[in-house]
Amino acid sequence: MKSHRLLPALLLLAAPAVADEATEICAEAEERYVELFGQPSSAVEDAEVVLMYKYNFCPFELTVKAGTTVRWVNVDKRTSHSVLLKDGSEPESDRLFPEESVDLTFLTPGPQEYLCGPHWETQNMIGMVTVEP
């Protein structure tokens, strides 16, 4: 058997484990948010919340209507993160230390990939906002 044929099958088998790990990390992130702010992130009324935790954006993908504000909140205990739109249309945010946040309002429809400036290359800390009209 040639090994290059086996690799795609192995990747398919590993995909559920990666998804389960991300689900667990995001559940921990939400627990941490509740600890810090006393309410679930879904209770925030003026923005859609994305949590930054253990080198992940939670949720990884978000779909919003044009004009929606997205708020990234760092719920890590020691690590700082930033938010940088991949297309460069906005400057990179300042470093967000634990319990800090940054807001960005999305006006233009379409997909918008973003990343954590210090961690996207080493930790693959990348996310996606899709803006609908």
C-alpha positions in Angstrom: 0.0 0.0 0.0 1.3 3.4 -0.9 1.5 5.8 2.1 0.1 8.8 0.2 -3.3 7.0 -0.1 -3.4 6.3 3.6 -2.8 9.8 4.7 -6.3 11.3 3.7 -8.0 8.4 5.4 -6.0 9.0 8.6 -6.9 12.7 8.4 -10.6 11.9 8.2 -10.3 9.7 11.2 -8.5 12.4 13.2 -11.0 15.2 12.3 -13.7 14.3 14.9 -11.0 14.3 17.6 -9.9 17.8 16.7 -13.5 19.0 16.6 -14.2 17.4 20.0 -11.1 19.1 21.5 -12.2 22.5 20.1 -15.7 21.9 21.6 -14.2 21.2 25.0 -11.9 24.2 24.9 -14.8 26.5 23.9 -16.9 25.1 26.7 -14.1 25.8 29.2 -13.8 29.3 27.7 -17.5 29.9 28.3 -17.2 28.7 31.9 -14.3 31.1 32.4 -16.3 34.0 30.9 -19.1 33.3 33.4 -16.6 33.1 36.3 -15.2 36.5 35.2 -18.4 38.4 34.2 -21.2 36.6 36.1 -23.3 35.9 33.0 -23.0 33.8 29.8 -21.5 35.5 26.8 -24.8 35.1 25.0 -26.4 37.6 27.4 -24.4 40.4 25.9 -26.9 42.6 24.0 -24.7 45.1 22.2 -22.3 42.7 20.5 -21.6 39.2 19.3 -18.9 37.8 21.6 -15.9 35.7 20.5 -13.8 34.3 23.4 -10.0 34.0 23.2 -8.8 31.0 25.2 -6.0 28.5 25.0 -4.9 29.8 21.5 -8.5 29.4 20.1 -11.2 31.7 19.0 -14.6 30.5 20.3 -16.6 30.3 18.2 -14.1 29.7 15.4 -16.7 30.8 12.8 -19.4 33.4 13.2 -22.1 34.7 10.9 -23.5 38.2 11.5 -25.6 40.8 9.8 -23.9 43.9 8.4 -23.7 46.6 11.1 -23.1 44.0 13.9 -20.4 44.6 16.4 -18.1 41.7 17.3 -16.4 41.8 20.7 -13.3 39.7 21.3 -12.8 38.9 25.0 -9.6 37.4 26.3 -10.6 34.8 29.0 -7.1 33.2 29.3 -5.4 33.4 32.7 -2.0 34.6 31.6 -1.7 35.0 27.8 -2.2 38.1 25.8 -3.8 38.1 22.3 -4.6 40.5 19.5 -7.1 40.7 16.6 -5.9 41.4 13.1 -8.1 41.3 10.0 -6.2 39.3 7.4 -7.0 41.7 4.6 -5.4 44.6 6.5 -8.4 46.8 6.4 -8.0 47.7 10.0 -4.9 48.0 12.1 -4.1 45.2 14.5 -5.6 45.7 18.0 -3.5 46.3 21.0 -2.5 43.3 23.0 -5.5 42.1 25.0 -4.5 40.9 28.4 -6.8 38.6 30.5 -10.3 40.1 30.9 -9.7 42.8 28.3 -11.7 43.1 25.1 -11.8 44.9 21.7 -14.9 45.7 19.5 -15.1 45.9 15.7 -18.3 46.7 13.7 -18.6 44.9 10.4 -20.3 46.8 7.7 -19.2 45.1 4.4 -20.8 41.8 3.5 -18.6 38.8 2.8 -16.2 36.6 4.6 -13.5 38.2 6.8 -10.7 36.0 8.1 -9.0 37.3 11.2 -6.1 36.1 13.3 -4.2 36.6 16.6 -1.1 38.6 15.6 1.3 36.8 18.0 -0.2 33.3 17.7 -1.5 32.7 14.2 1.7 31.2 12.9 2.8 29.1 15.9 -0.6 28.2 17.3 -2.8 28.5 14.2 -5.0 31.0 16.0 -7.3 32.0 13.1 -11.0 32.7 12.9 -13.7 33.8 10.4 -16.6 36.2 10.5 -19.0 36.0 7.6 -21.0 39.2 7.2 -24.5 39.0 5.6 -26.3 41.9 4.0 
